[in-house]
Amino acid sequence: MPSLNSNIGEVGRGFAAFLAPPPEGTVRFSVGQPNFRTPDVIVDCAKAALDEGQHGYTRSQGSEKICSAVATHLEKYDISTDANDVVITPGCKQALLYAMMSCLNPGDEVLLLAPAWPSYDGMLKLIGAVPIHVPVSRDNYHPRMDLLEAAVTPKTKAILINSPNNPTGAVYFPEEIAAITALAVEYDMWIFDDMIYSDLVYSNHTYVSPATFPGGIERTLTIGGWSKIWAMTGWRLGWITGPSAVMEAVKTCQASSASHVPTFLMDAGVVALGLAEEPKKFLEDFSERRDIFHALLEEIPGINAPKPEGAFYILADITETGMDDIEFATKALEIANVQVIPGSLMPGGEGLIRMSYGTDLEQIYEGCKRLKTWLQG
Ligand SMILES: Cc1ncc(COP(=O)(O)O)c(C=O)c1O
């Protein structure tokens, strides 16, 4: 048999091993998706587009309407961009890959704040770039600028940030984003800003874009999508924008691969961006879940977690239980019937477990009760 791409062996499958459908009756704190239905008005728009016959190929970067809607949406975060510099992609994931393909060469190093969502590591390795995992503070999961600066080498080409963060739930302070931007300016790095959870914030400080700080706009690629805020994970709709020269490269990546996202989903994406009530209701629900979940975990011996500031994840330290995170996750499933993600699937996540509150309150109460009974016993 001919040989495979030599990068493939290095690439992991993220959380896949611990996301396998568990036996019936298991409480799943593992899945990173909201349990809400996509709002009907969005679904109806996609159905109408199919009925109207929007079945053919279309503009590769996305319709002018959806690109303009994204540019307008980003104004809310003081990100100023031109609709012509927006590309609509098959999910935020593909947008991240295009950013990496457009800006990096094999051997280039990219700083990740560890523990980082594992797909970043996989994508970088796929294209022959080198992920450098720089630990965040264990107290609050915020960046450690001293460690970030120490990790810079002549090969460092980019830094990837994600705030609100998966898996930590941290929302970085404006001064931290300013410091990261300044570091990127000093060492001439790209900034890949994965802002997919931008509106899911429960703390007093909000998502802030690096593009709003000096030197940021010309090196930031803003990458987001519809999956989390509008409960549209299966629709595979994302966006990317940045300086025109990079966006031309991104357009080449899309034209040479996916061509475009499904034609009949584009108007529905525009409808979603115009909604106010539904995302607000989702946010309120998440906020309530976060408060209750965190309070319940505080009552469980051996589990310690800072209160998440955003997204819908709690990253808990379980070292006091005497187990490592793989043993914890394995036994949690076998004994307590609760599925969680062990942190050591991500470099820098050893001794931690990630729990998602994409699930409903009833499951949160039940799962915590089971964990408490198991750990007290
Ligand atoms: C940090 C982060 N970025 C991107 C994605 C993927 O988004 P999409 O479904 O739009 O590809 C996820 C999904 O879990 C995520 O957690």
Ligand as a Chemical Component Dictionary entry (heavy atoms), coordinates in Angstrom:
data_LIG
# 
_chem_comp.id                   LIG 
_chem_comp.type                 NON-POLYMER 
_chem_comp.pdbx_formal_charge   0 
_chem_comp.three_letter_code    LIG 
# 
loop_
_chem_comp_atom.comp_id 
_chem_comp_atom.atom_id 
_chem_comp_atom.alt_atom_id 
_chem_comp_atom.type_symbol 
_chem_comp_atom.charge 
_chem_comp_atom.model_Cartn_x 
_chem_comp_atom.model_Cartn_y 
_chem_comp_atom.model_Cartn_z 
_chem_comp_atom.pdbx_ordinal 
LIG C1 C1 C 0 -13.612 26.793 20.991 1  
LIG C2 C2 C 0 -14.404 26.235 19.867 2  
LIG N1 N1 N 0 -14.193 26.686 18.624 3  
LIG C3 C3 C 0 -14.864 26.182 17.577 4  
LIG C4 C4 C 0 -15.793 25.180 17.752 5  
LIG C5 C5 C 0 -16.474 24.576 16.555 6  
LIG O1 O1 O 0 -17.475 25.355 16.046 7  
LIG P1 P1 P 0 -18.306 24.876 14.768 8  
LIG O2 O2 O 0 -19.351 23.934 15.235 9  
LIG O3 O3 O 0 -18.911 26.140 14.253 10 
LIG O4 O4 O 0 -17.355 24.290 13.808 11 
LIG C6 C6 C 0 -16.047 24.680 19.026 12 
LIG C7 C7 C 0 -17.007 23.575 19.223 13 
LIG O5 O5 O 0 -17.008 22.879 20.195 14 
LIG C8 C8 C 0 -15.343 25.237 20.104 15 
LIG O6 O6 O 0 -15.559 24.809 21.353 16 
# 
loop_
_chem_comp_bond.comp_id 
_chem_comp_bond.atom_id_1 
_chem_comp_bond.atom_id_2 
_chem_comp_bond.value_order 
_chem_comp_bond.pdbx_ordinal 
LIG C1 C2 SING 1  
LIG C2 N1 SING 2  
LIG C2 C8 DOUB 3  
LIG N1 C3 DOUB 4  
LIG C3 C4 SING 5  
LIG C4 C5 SING 6  
LIG C4 C6 DOUB 7  
LIG C5 O1 SING 8  
LIG O1 P1 SING 9  
LIG P1 O2 DOUB 10 
LIG P1 O3 SING 11 
LIG P1 O4 SING 12 
LIG C6 C7 SING 13 
LIG C6 C8 SING 14 
LIG C7 O5 DOUB 15 
LIG C8 O6 SING 16 
# 
